[in-house]
Amino acid sequence: MRMVAGYEGGKALAVIKYSEKVLEHFRNPKNIGMIEDADGQSTVGSPACGDQVSMFLKIREDRITDIKFLSYGCASNIATGSIITEMAKGKTLTEAKAITWKNAVDELGGLPPVKIHCSVLAIDGLRAAIQDYEEKTTGIKQERKVDEMMILDELKKVIYPKNGINIVDTNMIRYLSFEEGVITIEISIEETDLFKQNVLEEIDEHLEVLPGVRKIEIKVVEY
């Protein structure tokens, strides 16, 4: 395990521990680049939020024959993009869609708790690229109406760094409503929690991209 620290504005940032495998995939990422005539591709995340991943697929007879990615973000973002492309290459679409962020984290020998979201983002990118291919080949766009169940599905992608479990399954979401484009959430988290701001920012990033959402109201409560 290696520890990496940095400086910003003359101030020391928190030390983050990375496994040797994470550092190897960061320094020498696999499958980096673009596929100009990709059969399926996607871009998820946003540079403005700190992390973005683009995925490009070549598919033959329902199997991923080539896959590449581009990354904008931190070491964990690059490493997870690298390992997930390695895991998906050669697999059928069904097998690739079954790959989870936990599988990627395990393959990397673990990720720092505050960086788990990078593996979720990379998996989103892979699945979105597969969906793009499937929509192109079938001519049927897979649209889903935004409702409270869809919002909960998105919130399940927000990982609480303290335990590595999503904020829905840890019962942190105490109230949720979606009316006239406004998402209202009550989340149970202590004001002094070191990961509070990370969690709130992740919620915003996942929900603000949903169609029809014009406002997100988050209330922090303590139960």
TAMO-V465585 format. One record per pair of residues at least 4 apart in sequence whose ideal C-beta (glycine too) atoms are under 6 Angstrom apart, sorted by the first residue. I is the first residue (numbers start at 1). J is the second residue. If there is no record, write none. Layout:
I,J ; I,J
//
This chain:
1,17 ; 1,19 ; 2,18 ; 2,23 ; 3,15 ; 3,17 ; 4,16 ; 4,18 ; 5,15 ; 6,13 ; 7,12 ; 8,13 ; 16,112 ; 17,112 ; 18,22 ; 18,23 ; 19,109 ; 19,110 ; 21,108 ; 21,109 ; 22,79 ; 22,108 ; 25,29 ; 25,79 ; 25,82 ; 25,83 ; 26,75 ; 26,78 ; 26,79 ; 29,78 ; 29,82 ; 30,82 ; 30,86 ; 31,67 ; 31,68 ; 31,85 ; 33,68 ; 34,56 ; 35,56 ; 35,58 ; 35,68 ; 38,56 ; 38,57 ; 39,57 ; 39,58 ; 39,59 ; 39,133 ; 40,57 ; 40,129 ; 40,130 ; 40,132 ; 40,133 ; 41,56 ; 41,129 ; 41,132 ; 42,55 ; 42,125 ; 42,128 ; 42,129 ; 42,132 ; 43,54 ; 44,53 ; 44,121 ; 44,124 ; 44,125 ; 44,128 ; 45,51 ; 45,52 ; 45,53 ; 45,121 ; 46,52 ; 47,52 ; 47,72 ; 49,205 ; 51,73 ; 51,77 ; 51,121 ; 52,72 ; 53,71 ; 53,81 ; 53,121 ; 53,122 ; 53,125 ; 54,70 ; 55,69 ; 55,125 ; 55,126 ; 55,129 ; 56,68 ; 57,64 ; 57,67 ; 57,129 ; 58,65 ; 58,66 ; 59,64 ; 59,133 ; 60,65 ; 62,92 ; 62,93 ; 63,92 ; 64,88 ; 64,89 ; 64,91 ; 64,96 ; 67,85 ; 67,88 ; 67,89 ; 69,81 ; 69,85 ; 71,77 ; 71,78 ; 71,81 ; 73,77 ; 76,111 ; 76,115 ; 76,118 ; 77,118 ; 80,84 ; 80,104 ; 80,118 ; 80,119 ; 80,122 ; 81,122 ; 83,104 ; 83,107 ; 83,108 ; 84,104 ; 84,122 ; 84,126 ; 87,99 ; 88,96 ; 88,126 ; 91,95 ; 91,96 ; 93,130 ; 97,127 ; 97,130 ; 99,103 ; 101,119 ; 101,120 ; 101,123 ; 104,119 ; 105,111 ; 105,119 ; 111,115 ; 111,116 ; 113,161 ; 114,161 ; 114,198 ; 116,159 ; 117,159 ; 117,202 ; 120,157 ; 124,128 ; 134,138 ; 135,141 ; 144,150 ; 146,150 ; 146,210 ; 146,211 ; 146,212 ; 148,176 ; 148,178 ; 151,178 ; 152,168 ; 154,206 ; 154,207 ; 155,167 ; 155,168 ; 156,166 ; 156,168 ; 157,206 ; 158,167 ; 158,202 ; 158,203 ; 159,166 ; 160,165 ; 160,167 ; 160,170 ; 161,195 ; 165,169 ; 165,170 ; 167,172 ; 168,173 ; 172,187 ; 172,188 ; 173,187 ; 174,186 ; 174,188 ; 175,186 ; 176,185 ; 177,184 ; 178,183 ; 181,212 ; 181,214 ; 182,215 ; 183,207 ; 183,213 ; 183,216 ; 184,217 ; 185,218 ; 186,219 ; 186,221 ; 187,220 ; 188,221 ; 188,223 ; 189,193 ; 189,196 ; 189,220 ; 195,199 ; 204,208 ; 204,216 ; 207,216
//
